Amino acid sequence: MTIRLYGLKTCDSCRAARRWLDKNGLGYDYLDVRQDGLDAATLNAFFRQADWTSLLNRRSTTWRGLSKSEQQVEDVQGACALILKHPTLLKRPVLTTDKELMVGFKADEYARVLGQS
């Protein structure tokens, strides 16, 4: 199984997810969305597996720094454009496997999906 984790180095939830994966001996590729970027194909794949509203982080510092007009996101295309412009607006972490996509970190959810106890 291929595991990819998308997040930020400075994000506490991303750190917790990485610690959990390491503790459970699960290998994964880590991509820092600020440093490594995020391409449209990857983001569109996320949107096919999860609702765009769950992937757009409206509680972030970046969101609060946007103008009111930039915050007027009403559909997947608007969310995609905004996240591509500001990758830190992606709700984190995003974990993908060959079959699953999980947004945010919950240890019990990771254990269930990844087959760990």
Secondary structure as UniProt FT lines:
FT   STRAND          4..7
FT   TURN            9..10
FT   HELIX           12..23
FT   TURN            24..25
FT   STRAND          29..32
FT   TURN            33..36
FT   HELIX           40..49
FT   HELIX           52..55
FT   TURN            58..59
FT   HELIX           61..64
FT   TURN            68..71
FT   HELIX           76..85
FT   HELIX           87..89
FT   STRAND          94..96
FT   STRAND          101..103
FT   HELIX           107..114
//
